[in-house]
Amino acid sequence: MGRHLPCAATTALSGRPMPLIPLVRALFSLLGYLVLALVAYLIWTWWRGDVLLDPSGIPLRVREDWRLWVAVGVVGWSLGGRAFALLLLAKADIEPTRAHRGAGVMTTSSTGATLYVESEGGEEGPVVIVTHGWGLDSTIWQYLKRRLGAERSLIPHRLVTWDLPGLGKSKSPPAGDIALANFGADLAHLIEETAPRPVILIGHSIGGMTIQTLVRDHPALFHARVAGVVLLNTTYTNPLRTMVFSPLMMALRRPLIEPMFKLTVLLAPLAWLSAWQSYLNGTAHLSNRLQFGRAVTRSQLEHTTLLGTRNSQSVLAKGNLAMFDWDASGAIAAMPCPVLVIGGDLDLVTKIEASEALAEASSAGSLAPVTGVNHMGFIEREQHYNGLIGGFIAERADGRRFASVDVNASFNLS
């Protein structure tokens, strides 16, 4: 049975992501289309004007300039509203984050996906493989890379980050399949390719779901190679079942949510245009704000929103559809290694109850609930999250803890 670790003390909140945020973003996109229609109407009616007769009976075209100026103002907001949104929705930065990359390599997985991978660190200690959430890419681990990089002399390890297939620089399989089972196989490929010694697996949101998929489909790998697991703000089943308003979301799944995502796949160019329009006018930032608590800064909100915009909207929609049919209930019980589950008590996307259930189902699990944070708690409260992660790695960096892990063991993915 799992155990609880103390909560982090902080001020309580007076709230590409999983399905909740795309729904909100779709509503704002619809608003964006209405705004563009208003602009077109104002410009047309200004240009057309009214034809009046002067005292001599000569027709004159009279235009109301206020229509043009309002249209110009609305266009200005559509192109530059992002700056005002960031100013109003988030705090000033102390330690900014941005979508910066290091030196990476490409590797082809058994699934046919081409994966972008970055690696840094020495030849001592465990290999730490971190998997990001949906709609993001591996640049989201800037804070973790800085923290672990600064502590590498004290906590020997090698850090491996990668982009999930179809996101960032990674490419989907030739057939375009987006499936959690494939993600699990891709992670197994990374373990085989990058980890000649014991590994610690860390995953946020769908990254945590990928780790659970791996143990569900290939439990022997965990006995052979995995020394520890850290799950951040994730779930064990279809996320519609463990988010806020779950009954409503489940009721809307087939009549509204699935058709919306399928339409996004079919109308990919329009979805791309809509995503960038929402990014520029700031409504994408407003919808993404729902994933954060009070501590979010401008660079954090900008970073996550930029990634959710520049990633393929078609791929994001396929991934959301794939999550609806996914389930790994009880799979965590097959993990023989220590498991740390970190969740936010204000998480709207994967509620804290999901984290509690995961920790309870793990034979060697610990729960660390963090107060006052939402789904992106690992960014807005990065010092606390990364402190917990660093401590977990440090405990496993002691070679004696790897006695039961056979680094020479092979495993079969077939």
N, C-alpha and C positions, 0 to 999 in steps of 0.2 A: 504493500500500500504506500502511496506517496505521502510526503510530509510537507508542511508549509514552512516557508521562510518568512521573516518579518517583512511587512510592507515598507515601501519607501515613503517617508513623510514628505508631503508637499501640499500646497493649497488645492483644495478640491475644485473641480470644474463646476460652474453654475449651469462635451462631444467631441495607378490604375488597378487598381484596387478591385475588390470583389464587387458583386452585383449592385450593392446599395448605391455606391458613388456613381457608377455609370448611369443609373436611373436618374439621379439628380442632374447629372451633366446633360443627359438627353433633354430634360425639361429646359435647361438653360440654352441648349442649342436651338430648341424650338423658339424660345424667346428671341434668340439672335436672328433667326429667319424673319420673324415678325418685325424686328427693328430694321432689317435690310429692306423689307417691303415698305415700311414707313418712309425710309430714305428715298426710295424710288418714287413713291407717291408724292412726297414733298417737292422733289426736283421736277417731276413731270408737271405738277400743278403750277409750280413757279414759272416754268418755261412756257406753258400754255397761256397762263395769265387770263385776263378778262379783256374783251374788246368793248371799248366805250366810245361814244361819239362826242367829239369836242363841240363847242358852240357853233362851229361852222359846218358841222355835219360830217367831219372827216373822222374815220375810225382810227382809234389809237389803242395799242395793246398796253395794258397796265399790269405790271407784275408786283406781287407783294414780296418784298425782299426778305421779310422775316422767315418765309418758308425756306429760302435758300440757306440762310444763316443757321436755322435749326437743323437742316440736313447736314451742313458742314460740321456742326457741333456733334451730331450723332455719329457721323463718320469718324471724327476725331476720337470719340469715346471707343468706337469699335476697334480702332487701331492702337489706341494708347491707354485704354482703361486698366490694363494690367498694372501699371505703375501706381495708380490710385488704390487698386485692390490690395496690393502688397503693403502699402502704407497704412491702410485701415485695418487689415485682417491679421497682421502679425507684428511681432516686436522687432526691435533693432537687434542686429547680430553682435555677439561677442566673439564667437568662433564660426565664421561662415563655412558653408558646405557648397560645393558646386560639382557639376558633372565632369569631373576630371578623370582622365585615364592614365594608367602607367603603360609599361611595355607588356604586350600580351601576345599570345600565339593562338592559332586555330587548330582544332583537333576534330576529327570526324568520329562520331559515336556509332555504335552498332545499330542505332535506330535510323541512321542516315542523316541525322542533324549535324550541322557544323557548328561547333561550340567555340566561343571566344573565352579564353582563360588567361588570368593574370596570376602570378605567383611571386611571393617575396619571402625571404627568411633563409635560415641556415639549414644545416643537415642534422640538427639535434632537436629532440622533443617531438611532439606529435605534429602531424599535418592537419591543419584546421581548414575545412572546406565549408564556405558559407554560401547559402543560396537565397537570393532575394525574393521579394514578393511580386505579385502579378502587376503588370503595368510599369514596373521599374526596370533597372538593370544593375549591373555590379558596381556602378559608380556610387550607388546609394550607401556603400559601406565606407565612405570617407572617414567618418569619425572612428569606426572600429579599427581601420587600418592605422590611423594616427596613434590611437591608444596602444594597440598591440605592438606597433613599431617602436614606440618609445620604451616599452617594457620588455622587448625581445631579449635583452641581455640578462634580465631577471627571470623571464619565462620563455625558455627556448622553444621555438615552434616554427613552422612554415605555414604561411597563410595563402590559401588559394581562393580566388573569387572567380565567378563565371556568370555569363549571361544565359538565361534560360532560352531554349530554342524559339526563334522568331522575335526575340526582344534584343535590344542593344545591337551588338555586332554579330550575335549568333544567328544562324539560319535554320529555318524549319526543315524537316525532311523533304525530299523532292515532291512527295505526294501532298505536302502541306498539312499533315496530320498534327494536331495539337491534342495531347492526351497525357494525363497524369502518369499512366503506366510507362509511357515513353520517357517522361522526365525522370522517373525512378531509374530506368535503364541508363539514361544519360549520366546520372549521378554515379551509378556503379562503374560506368566507363571512366569517369574522372578519378574515382578511387583507384582503379587499376592503373591508370596512366600517370597519376601525379603523386601517389602515396605509397612509397616503398616501405613505409613504417606505419604504426597505428594512426588512425584518423579520429578526429572529433568533428562531428557534423553539426552545423548551425543553420537554421532555416527560419525565415520570417514569412508568415502567412502561407502562401502557396509553396514557399520553400520548405516550411515545416510539413506541409502535406506531401511534398515530394519525398522527404525522408521517411515518412510513415508508409508511403507507397513502396519504397525500397524494402523496408523490413517486412511488409505484407507479402511482397512477391519473391523476395530473396532473403529469408531470415538467416540462412547459413552465413551470409556475408557478415552479418553483425557479430556473430560468434568468432569469426575468423579475423576481422579487420578493425572493428569499430570500438574505440575506447570510451566514447561519451557522446551525448547528444544534447543540444540546447535548442528548444523550440520557443519561438518568439511570436506572440499574438497570432495563434493559429487555431485550427480546428481539426476534427477527426472525421468529418462527414461533409455532405453537401452544405456549403456555408449558408444557404438560405435557411437551414434549420437551426443555426446557432448565431444568427445576427438579430439585431433589434427588429421588432415588428415581424417576427418569423412567421406567424400564422398568415398574415397578410401577404408576405412575400411568396409563401408556398402557394397561396390561392391565385396569385398573379403570375406564377411561373409560366404556365402553358398559354394562357390567353394573351399575355402582354410581354413578359420579360424575354422568353425565348424568341417570339417573333421579332422583337426589337433587335436582338443580337443577330439573328439570321438576316434581317434586312441590312444591318450594318455590313455584314460580309458581302452581300450582293451589291450594295451601293458604296463600295470601298472608297472611290474617289470623292464622293460627296461627304462621306464620313471624315475623310482626311481634311477637307476644306472646313467642315464644321468644327473639327477639333482645334485647328489653328485659329479660327475666328474666335472661339471661346477662350483660347489662350491669350490672344491679343487684347480682347475686351475685358478680361479679368474674371469672367464668370466661371472659367475652369478653376481658377484659384479659389473662388468662393465655394464651389462644390468640393474641392479637395480639402478645404478647411475643415470639413466635417470629419476628417480622419484624425485630427489633432486635438489636443487639449489646449490649455491656456498658455503653455510655454513655447509654442511654435514661433520661430523667427522667420524673417523674410526670406533668407536664403534657403531655409528648409522647405518652406512652402513653394518657392520658385523651383527648387530642384525637383521635387516630386511632381509638380505640375508639368514641368518641361518634359520629363521622362514619359509621363502619361500621354503627352501630346505627340511627341515625335516617334514613339513606337507605333507600329502598324495598328490601326483601329480594327482592321479585319482580324488580325491575330489575337488582339485583346478580346474581341467578341467570341472567337472560337474557344479561347481559354476559359472564359466565363461559362460557356455552354458545357465544356468538358467537366467543370467542377460540379455541375448539377447532377451528374451521374456517378460521381466519385464517392467512395466510402472506404474508410480504413478503421472502422470501429473495432477496438480491441487489438489492433495490430501492434500498438506500443507495448503490449504485454510481452511480446516476443523479443524485445530489446533486453539483452542480458547486462548491458552497461548502465552506468549512472545516467539519468536523464534530468535536466533542469528545464522546467517549464516557466516562462515569464509571460505574464499577461497584464493588461491594463484594466482597472476596475471600471473605466468609462469607455471601453472599446465597443463601438457600435457595429463593427464588421464581424469580429469574432469575439463574442462576449466572454467575460471572465469565467463564466460557467463552463465554457469549452476547455479552457486551460485547467480548471479544477478537475474536470472529468479525465483529462489526459494524465495529470499527475497522479490521480487516484488509481488509474488503470495500470500504471507503470509499477513494476516490482521494485525498481530502484529509483523512483521519481521524487523530485522535490519541486514544490510550487513556490514561486516568488511573485506574488501580486504587487503591482506598482500602482499607487493611488494617484488619481488626478490625470491619468494619461489615457489616450485613445489608441487607435490601431497603429499609428506611427510613433508610438512611445519610444521605440528604439532610436529615433532621431531626436525628438524634442527633449527626452530625458536621457540623452546618450551617455552622460557620465555615470548614471546609476546602472543602466543596462550593461554598458561595457565594463563597468566594475564587476558586476556579477559574472559576466562572460570571462573576464580576465582571471577572476578567482577560480572559476571552474576549470579553465585551461591549466592554471598553475598547479592545481591539485593533481591533474593527470599528466603533467609534464615530468613528474617524478618517475623515472624508469621502472621503479619497482611496481608501479601500478599497471605496467604493460605485461606483466608476467603471463597473464592468461590470454594474451593476444598473439596469434601466430601470424607474423607479418609475411611469412613465406607461403601462407595458405592461398590456394586458388579457389575460384568460385565459378559456377556455371550459370550463365544468364539465359540459357535456352529453356 
